[in-house]
Amino acid sequence: LRNLEKRKEEVKSLIDAQGKLTPDIVAAIDRAVTVTEVRIAAIGKVTLDKEPAIRAAREGYEALSEAQKALITNLATLEAAEAALAELKAESERVYTVTFMNADEVFERVSVKHGNAAVPSRLPAKQSEKFTEYTFASWVDENGAEAALTQVRSDLTVYAKYTARCVHSFTDLESGRFYEAAVEWALMNGIMNG
């Protein structure tokens, strides 16, 4: 911005006594327009980190005279970048709700800023049954797929997934035998009870 102000002063000093444009004035006007167009073109893909570059391009444009502004060919690019930046800033301030479910009950609700991780305050538990012990495994979506909780970008509902392990005290069920898995399945599904 200081360079543009300096150039404006240079332009004023180049106007001759009769107020006519000299070749030096035309070159100064062209430089200011070119610098502004280059700043706009240099913005590239809009991210939150580009805010200073977008602001500098806008300030450069606003420092131009109306005649110079009319010569800017990529003003639409600057306006699109400003709109995209405003949307990114608004999105980065959004807060989402992640609902953690344990069976059919709400286990916990957590508010999360856009792009942050959702973590419940504790892990859920599932009551053991006669021959089955449950261990929390992960959070899954409604389709049973692993839930993406590291960068939340919308409201989510996730469900506790457990691994089941057969627990018994039968001395005649030898570990590693070919029938062990079938007997444990029958125990865990209530087909056998002892």
C-alpha positions in Angstrom: 0.0 0.0 0.0 2.9 2.4 0.8 4.3 1.7 -2.7 1.0 2.6 -4.3 0.7 5.9 -2.3 4.3 6.7 -3.4 3.4 6.0 -7.0 0.3 8.2 -6.7 2.6 11.1 -5.5 5.0 10.3 -8.4 2.1 10.6 -10.9 1.0 13.9 -9.5 4.6 15.3 -9.9 4.7 14.2 -13.5 1.7 16.2 -14.7 3.1 19.1 -16.6 2.2 22.7 -16.1 -0.8 22.6 -18.4 -2.2 19.4 -16.7 -1.6 17.2 -19.6 -0.7 13.5 -19.4 2.9 12.9 -20.3 4.3 9.5 -21.3 5.8 9.1 -17.8 2.3 9.5 -16.3 0.9 6.9 -18.7 3.7 4.5 -17.6 3.0 5.1 -13.9 -0.8 4.4 -14.4 0.1 1.2 -16.3 2.5 0.2 -13.4 -0.2 0.7 -10.8 -2.8 -1.3 -12.8 -0.3 -4.1 -13.5 0.8 -4.4 -9.9 -2.9 -4.7 -8.8 -3.6 -7.3 -11.5 -0.6 -9.3 -10.5 -1.6 -9.2 -6.8 -5.0 -10.5 -7.7 -3.6 -13.2 -9.9 -1.2 -14.3 -7.2 -4.0 -15.1 -4.8 -4.5 -18.6 -6.4 -6.5 -21.2 -4.4 -8.3 -19.5 -1.6 -7.5 -20.7 1.9 -7.7 -19.0 5.3 -3.9 -18.3 5.0 -4.5 -16.2 1.9 -6.5 -13.5 3.8 -3.5 -11.1 3.9 -2.9 -11.4 0.2 -6.6 -11.0 -0.6 -6.8 -7.9 1.7 -3.6 -6.4 0.0 -5.1 -7.0 -3.4 -8.4 -5.2 -2.4 -6.5 -2.3 -0.8 -4.4 -2.0 -4.0 -7.5 -1.9 -6.1 -9.2 0.7 -3.9 -6.1 2.9 -4.1 -6.5 3.2 -7.9 -8.4 6.0 -9.5 -11.7 5.3 -11.2 -10.0 5.3 -14.6 -7.4 2.8 -13.4 -10.1 0.6 -11.8 -11.8 0.4 -15.2 -8.6 -1.1 -16.6 -8.4 -4.0 -14.1 -9.3 -7.1 -16.1 -9.4 -9.6 -13.2 -11.7 -7.9 -10.7 -14.1 -10.8 -10.8 -11.3 -13.1 -9.6 -10.7 -10.8 -6.6 -14.4 -10.7 -5.8 -14.7 -14.5 -6.0 -11.7 -14.9 -3.7 -13.3 -12.5 -1.2 -16.5 -14.5 -1.3 -14.7 -17.8 -0.9 -12.7 -16.4 2.0 -15.8 -15.2 3.8 -17.4 -18.7 3.3 -14.2 -20.4 4.7 -14.2 -18.0 7.7 -17.8 -18.7 8.4 -17.3 -22.4 8.0 -14.3 -22.4 10.4 -16.5 -20.9 13.1 -19.3 -23.5 12.8 -20.0 -25.8 15.7 -21.4 -29.3 15.2 -22.9 -31.8 17.6 -21.6 -35.3 17.7 -24.0 -37.7 19.4 -22.4 -40.9 20.8 -24.9 -43.7 21.2 -24.5 -46.8 23.3 -27.1 -49.3 22.1 -30.4 -47.2 21.9 -29.4 -44.7 24.5 -27.5 -41.4 24.1 -24.2 -41.9 25.8 -22.9 -38.4 25.4 -23.2 -35.3 23.1 -20.1 -33.3 22.3 -19.9 -29.9 20.6 -17.1 -29.6 18.1 -15.7 -26.7 16.0 -15.5 -27.3 12.3 -12.5 -29.5 11.4 -11.7 -30.5 15.0 -11.8 -34.0 16.6 -14.7 -35.3 18.5 -13.8 -37.3 21.7 -16.2 -38.4 24.4 -15.2 -37.8 28.0 -15.1 -41.6 28.7 -15.5 -44.9 26.9 -18.9 -46.7 27.0 -19.5 -50.2 28.5 -21.8 -53.0 27.7 -23.1 -55.3 30.4 -21.7 -58.8 30.3 -24.1 -61.6 29.8 -24.0 -65.2 31.2 -21.1 -66.4 29.0 -20.3 -63.2 27.1 -18.0 -60.4 28.0 -18.0 -57.2 25.9 -15.1 -54.8 25.2 -15.5 -51.5 23.5 -13.9 -51.6 20.0 -14.7 -48.4 18.2 -17.3 -45.8 17.1 -19.2 -46.6 13.9 -21.7 -44.8 11.7 -25.2 -46.1 11.0 -23.9 -48.5 8.3 -21.3 -50.0 10.7 -18.4 -48.3 9.0 -15.6 -46.8 11.1 -16.7 -43.3 12.1 -14.5 -40.4 11.0 -14.1 -38.3 14.2 -10.8 -36.7 13.6 -12.0 -33.8 11.5 -15.7 -33.2 12.0 -17.5 -31.3 9.2 -21.1 -31.9 10.0 -23.5 -33.1 12.8 -22.9 -36.8 13.4 -24.5 -39.7 15.3 -22.1 -42.6 16.0 -22.6 -45.9 17.7 -20.5 -47.9 20.1 -19.2 -51.2 18.6 -18.1 -54.0 20.9 -16.1 -57.2 20.5 -17.5 -60.2 22.3 -15.5 -62.8 24.1 -16.8 -66.1 25.6 -16.2 -66.4 29.3 -16.8 -69.8 30.9 -15.3 -72.1 33.5 -15.7 -75.5 31.8 -12.7 -77.7 32.5 -13.6 -80.2 29.8 -13.5 -77.6 27.0 -9.8 -77.6 26.0 -8.4 -74.5 24.5 -7.4 -74.8 20.9 -9.5 -77.8 20.0 -11.3 -77.8 16.7 -14.7 -77.6 18.4 -13.9 -74.8 20.8 -15.2 -71.9 18.6 -18.5 -73.8 17.9 -19.1 -74.5 21.7 -18.3 -70.8 22.5 -20.7 -69.7 19.8 -23.4 -71.9 21.2 -22.8 -70.7 24.8 -22.8 -67.0 23.7 -26.0 -67.4 21.7 -27.9 -69.2 24.5 -28.1 -72.6 22.7 -26.1 -74.3 25.5 -25.9 -73.3 29.1 -23.4 -75.7 30.7 
